Amino acid sequence: MKTTKINPEDAWVDQAVTILKQGGVIAYPTEAVYGLGCDPADINAIKRILTLKHREKEKGLILVAANFEQLKPYLQPVTQEIEKKLLASWPGPVTWLMPAKETTSDYIKGQFTTLAVRVSNHPVVKSLCEKFGSAIISTSANIATQEAARTAKQVKEIFSDKLDMIVDGETDKNAKPSEIRDALTDKIIRSGQ
């Protein structure tokens, strides 16, 4: 496993994208905590994340993206009114539950007909998704029910050498995990406060 410091002059993002394309699992900083990520089209990589976290498939995962277009292949079309509401909150720390396409894997959406999605403003997430050309899986870097890692060092302590790469970057130590809202009803599922 490689821990890579972010430096604009180096090729960390190319290394991370190569790992994702080869079915690997990476850890990377998000707004509040470190996330574990992989290619959402790679079911074996998703299974590996679920195993690492001791997380049940039925709970589903979040997709994070650089823009809304990267999420659309996994979602049913929505009204202009709903799209406008989403775009008003993005990029940012709001995760929306949206109706998933029937073709979206149960390994991503879990037991639900909706999918949790977010457009991030974090520079690492944006760079990864832009270079990868797609949304990626984003689930907190922790063992289920335990506190999520907020530093690369904590990720390493939790997962040792079980990841293919840890991107060393900043999280906001005071930030809470993203708010989760239902896009159709506006119901708050998890408060970001």
N, C-alpha and C positions, 0 to 999 in steps of 0.2 A: 504494500500500500504506500502511496506517495502523498505527502502533505505538501501542497504547493502554495507559496505566498503569492498574493496578487501583486503584480507589477505590470504596469501598462506596456512595458517594453518586452515582456516575455510572452511565451505561447501557452500560458496556463489554460486559456479557454479552448485552444485547439486540442490540448491533451485531454481535457474533460469531455469535449464533444466526441473525440475518437473513442474514449472509454464508453460513453453512452451508446454510440453506434455499434460497438462490439458487444453489447449486452451487459456492460458493467454497471456497478452501483457506486455513486459518488455521494459525498456529504458537502454541503455548501451553505454559506450564511444567507439568511433571509432577514426581513425587517426585525423580527423579534428573536428567533431561535435558529439553530442550524436545522437544515432539512436533509433528508435522504432522498435521492432522486435517481431516476432511470428513464429509459425510453418507454412511454406508455404503450407502445405497440409490441413491446417485448415481455410476454407473459412470464417467461422464466426469470427475468430480472425483477419483475414485480413480486413473484413468489419468493425470491431471495430476500427482498425487503421485508415482506410479511414475516418470514422466518426469523430474520435478524431482530425484528421488533417484538416478536411473539404476539403479533396482531392478527385478529381473525379477519378473513377475507370479507365477511359480511359487513364489516364496518365501512368499507370503501376508503378511498384515498382522494387527495386533492390534486388537481392539475394546476400548475402555475405557468404563466406565459408572459411574453414580452408585449403582446397585444391581443385584442379580442379575436382577430382572424385566426390565430393559432389554436384557439379553443373550439371554433365552429365545427371542425370535423367530428367532434364528440357530442355535439349538442343539437337538439331539435331547434328549428328556427323559432325566434321569438318576435313579438310585436316591436314596432319602432319605439313605442313608449317604454317597454322594458329595456330594450337596448340602450336607449338614452339614459335611463336610470343607472344601468351598469357603468356606462362610460363616464358618467358624472362622478362615480366613486373610484374609478381607476385612472391611472395606476395608483394603487394604494392598498392599505391593510384590510380590505373587505373581501371576504370569500362569499360568493353567491352560490346557492343551490339552484341548479337549472335543470330543466327536463333533458335527460340524456337520450341520445339516439339509441334505438334498440340494438344497433350493432356495437355499441360501446361495451367493452368487456365487463363482466361481473367482477373481475379482479380490480377494476378501477372504481366502478360505481357501487360495489358491494351488493347488498340486498335491496337497494333503492332504485327508483325509476329516475332519480335525479343524480346530478354529478356536481361535486364541489369544485368551483373554479375561481381563479384569481389572476389578475394582471398585476404584476409586481413592479414597484419602482426601485427595487434594490439593484444597484449596478451589476452585481455578480449574476443575479437571476436574469436580468435583462440581457446581459452579454451571452450567457449560456443559451438562452432560448433563441436569441437572434441568430447566433452562430449555428445552433443545432437545427434551426428552421422549423421548430415545433414546440409545443408545450412539453413540459416534463412532469413526471410524478414529483409531488412535494409532500412529504410527511415528516413530522418532527423526528429529529435524531435522538431517539431514546428507546428504551425497552418499554413496552406498553405499561401504562399506569405510573411510570416513573417520570421524574422531571426531565424536560428536554434540555439538551446541550445548548449552550450559548457561545461556546468557543471551540476552536479546532482541537485544543488540548482535551476538553471534556469529551468530544466525539471520540478521540483516540482512546481515552480511558474506558469508554463504554464499549466500543466495538473492536478495539485492539487492531489487528491486521485483517479484519473481515471485510473491509471496504477496498475498492480499487483506487480511490483518490479522495483526499480531503482538501477542499479549497479553503485556504486560510484567509479569512476576511472578518469584517466587523458586523456585529449585530447590535441593535440598540438594547442595552442591558436593562433599560427601564420599560421597554415596550412589552405589551401583552400579546399573546397569539392573536391572529386576525379574528375579527368579528365574522360570524357566519350568519347569513340571512337567506331566507327563501325569496327568490326573485319574483315569484308569482304572487305571494301573499305579504311580503315585507316582514314576515315574522322573524324575530331575532332568535336564532338557534343557540348561538354562543356569543356572549357579550365580549367585546374586545377591551372592556374596561377592567 
